[in-house]
Amino acid sequence: MASVEYLIKQFLTPDKKNLDLSNQNIGDKGAITLSTSKNLRKLKKLILPNNNISDEGITAIANSENFKHLTDLDIYGNVISDDGVKAIAESPYMSNLKKLSLYGNLVEDEGAIAIAESQTLAKLKHLFITSNRIRREGIESLQKAKCRTRLCHLHVDDLKDFYYEEVSNDDDEDLINSWEELKARSGKDGDSED
């Protein structure tokens, strides 16, 4: 793997506003290096999918003044959980974010609620948070936030994916509901075969 500083030189656009390090496997160490790099102070778009970044790495990015101009953060396909999302939601340096992609991480209800209730992310319009571990409480919080002036484009798992509906079936008389019933039916079936 190339050094992160080398990758920055290779993939930072000439205007120093966009950096795409997709699939570079930079991990937390690389994310921490990004958070301290002086070349990224004008950055508006940071693309880091599939880099094995966890809460430690994204917290370093969220808490870095380097990223105070960031409007677009794509961190899908990493291993970021609620703590990392809370760091983003609470960081004053993330206040210009308009698009946040967390697709395919480890975010649960607590992280979703942190985004929904965040005062910092007031400008956030696009949120991609499908394929995480968010359930009803988190989804409902995000949907309520969508009803306000932000989160115009909310991409979250559908609530109906989490409903369990009991299906009534009158043909269930042949189902066996206990070990005792199984033993009783086995004995009964065995007697009728003679």
C-alpha positions as CSV (number, residue, x, y, z in Angstrom):
1,M,0.0,0.0,0.0
2,A,1.2,3.5,-0.9
3,S,1.7,6.1,1.8
4,V,-1.3,8.3,2.5
5,E,0.8,11.4,1.6
6,Y,1.6,9.9,-1.7
7,L,-2.1,9.1,-2.3
8,I,-3.0,12.6,-1.5
9,K,-0.5,13.9,-4.1
10,Q,-1.9,11.4,-6.7
11,F,-5.6,11.9,-6.1
12,L,-6.1,15.4,-4.8
13,T,-7.6,17.6,-7.6
14,P,-5.5,20.6,-8.8
15,D,-7.9,23.0,-7.1
16,K,-7.4,21.0,-3.8
17,K,-11.2,20.7,-3.3
18,N,-11.8,17.0,-4.1
19,L,-10.0,13.9,-2.8
20,D,-11.1,10.4,-3.9
21,L,-9.2,7.6,-2.1
22,S,-11.8,4.8,-2.8
23,N,-10.6,1.3,-2.1
24,Q,-7.1,2.2,-0.9
25,N,-7.4,0.4,2.5
26,I,-5.9,3.3,4.4
27,G,-7.6,2.3,7.7
28,D,-7.6,4.4,10.8
29,K,-3.9,5.2,10.6
30,G,-4.5,6.7,7.1
31,A,-7.6,8.6,8.2
32,I,-5.6,10.1,11.1
33,T,-2.9,11.1,8.6
34,L,-5.6,12.8,6.5
35,S,-6.8,14.7,9.5
36,T,-3.4,16.3,10.0
37,S,-2.5,16.9,6.4
38,K,-1.9,20.6,5.6
39,N,-2.8,20.0,1.9
40,L,-6.5,19.4,2.6
41,R,-7.6,22.7,4.2
42,K,-9.6,23.7,1.1
43,L,-11.2,20.3,0.7
44,K,-15.0,20.2,-0.1
45,K,-15.4,16.6,-1.1
46,L,-13.8,13.6,0.6
47,I,-14.5,10.2,-0.8
48,L,-13.2,7.2,1.3
49,P,-15.3,4.1,0.6
50,N,-14.1,0.7,1.4
51,N,-11.0,1.7,3.4
52,N,-11.5,-0.2,6.6
53,I,-12.0,3.0,8.6
54,S,-13.5,2.6,12.1
55,D,-14.7,5.0,14.7
56,E,-11.1,6.0,15.6
57,G,-10.4,7.1,12.1
58,I,-13.6,8.9,11.4
59,T,-13.5,10.7,14.8
60,A,-10.0,12.0,13.8
61,I,-11.5,13.3,10.6
62,A,-14.6,14.8,12.2
63,N,-12.5,16.6,14.8
64,S,-10.0,18.0,12.3
65,E,-10.2,21.7,11.4
66,N,-8.9,20.7,8.0
67,F,-12.4,19.6,7.1
68,K,-14.4,22.7,8.1
69,H,-15.2,23.4,4.4
70,L,-16.3,19.8,3.7
71,T,-19.7,19.6,2.0
72,D,-19.6,16.0,0.8
73,L,-18.4,13.0,2.8
74,D,-18.6,9.5,1.3
75,I,-17.5,6.9,3.9
76,Y,-19.6,3.9,2.8
77,G,-18.4,0.4,3.1
78,N,-16.2,1.0,6.2
79,V,-16.6,-0.3,9.8
80,I,-18.0,2.9,11.4
81,S,-20.5,2.5,14.2
82,D,-22.5,4.8,16.4
83,D,-19.5,6.4,18.1
84,G,-18.1,7.5,14.8
85,V,-21.4,8.8,13.6
86,K,-21.9,10.7,16.9
87,A,-18.5,12.3,16.3
88,I,-19.6,13.6,12.9
89,A,-23.0,14.7,14.3
90,E,-21.4,16.7,17.1
91,S,-18.3,18.1,15.4
92,P,-18.4,21.9,14.6
93,Y,-16.1,21.1,11.7
94,M,-18.8,19.1,9.9
95,S,-21.3,21.9,9.9
96,N,-21.1,22.5,6.1
97,L,-21.9,18.9,5.2
98,K,-24.7,18.7,2.6
99,K,-24.2,15.0,1.7
100,L,-23.2,12.2,3.9
101,S,-22.9,8.6,2.7
102,L,-22.8,6.0,5.4
103,Y,-24.1,3.1,3.3
104,G,-22.9,-0.4,4.5
105,N,-21.3,0.5,7.9
106,L,-22.2,-0.7,11.4
107,V,-24.5,2.2,12.4
108,E,-27.4,1.3,14.7
109,D,-30.3,3.3,16.2
110,E,-28.1,5.5,18.4
111,G,-26.1,6.8,15.5
112,A,-29.2,7.5,13.4
113,I,-30.8,9.4,16.3
114,A,-27.6,11.4,16.7
115,I,-27.8,12.5,13.0
116,A,-31.6,13.2,13.3
117,E,-31.1,15.4,16.4
118,S,-27.8,17.0,15.4
119,Q,-27.7,20.8,15.5
120,T,-24.4,20.7,13.7
121,L,-25.7,19.0,10.6
122,A,-28.3,21.6,9.9
123,K,-27.3,21.9,6.2
124,L,-27.4,18.1,5.5
125,K,-29.7,17.4,2.6
126,H,-28.6,14.0,1.3
127,L,-28.2,11.1,3.7
128,F,-27.4,7.5,2.5
129,I,-27.6,5.2,5.4
130,T,-29.1,2.0,4.1
131,S,-27.5,-1.4,4.8
132,N,-26.6,-0.6,8.4
133,R,-28.1,-2.0,11.6
134,I,-30.7,0.7,12.1
135,R,-34.1,-0.5,13.3
136,R,-37.5,1.2,13.9
137,E,-36.4,3.8,16.5
138,G,-33.6,5.1,14.4
139,I,-35.5,5.1,11.1
140,E,-38.4,6.9,12.7
141,S,-36.1,9.6,14.1
142,L,-34.6,10.1,10.6
143,Q,-38.0,10.3,9.0
144,K,-39.1,12.9,11.5
145,A,-36.0,14.9,10.8
146,K,-36.8,14.6,7.1
147,C,-40.1,16.3,7.7
148,R,-38.3,19.4,8.8
149,T,-36.2,21.6,6.6
150,R,-33.3,19.2,6.1
151,L,-32.7,15.7,4.9
152,C,-34.5,16.3,1.6
153,H,-33.1,13.1,0.2
154,L,-33.1,10.4,2.8
155,H,-32.0,6.9,1.7
156,V,-32.7,4.5,4.6
157,D,-34.0,1.0,4.9
158,D,-37.7,0.7,4.6
159,L,-39.5,0.3,7.9
160,K,-41.7,-2.5,6.5
161,D,-38.5,-4.6,6.2
162,F,-38.6,-4.9,10.0
163,Y,-42.2,-5.8,10.5
164,Y,-43.1,-9.3,11.4
165,E,-46.6,-10.2,10.4
166,E,-48.3,-13.3,11.8
167,V,-49.9,-15.1,8.9
168,S,-53.0,-17.0,9.8
169,N,-53.2,-20.3,8.1
170,D,-56.0,-22.8,8.8
171,D,-54.0,-25.6,7.2
172,D,-51.6,-25.6,10.2
173,E,-53.3,-28.6,11.9
174,D,-50.4,-30.8,10.7
175,L,-47.7,-28.7,12.3
176,I,-46.0,-30.2,15.3
177,N,-45.6,-27.6,18.2
178,S,-43.6,-29.6,20.8
179,W,-41.4,-32.6,21.4
180,E,-44.2,-34.3,23.2
181,E,-46.5,-33.9,20.3
182,L,-43.8,-35.2,18.0
183,K,-43.3,-38.3,20.2
184,A,-47.0,-38.8,20.4
185,R,-47.5,-38.6,16.7
186,S,-44.4,-40.9,16.1
187,G,-45.9,-43.5,18.4
188,K,-49.3,-43.2,16.8
189,D,-47.8,-43.4,13.2
190,G,-45.7,-46.4,14.3
191,D,-48.8,-48.3,15.5
192,S,-50.8,-47.7,12.3
193,E,-48.0,-49.2,10.1
194,D,-48.4,-52.7,11.6
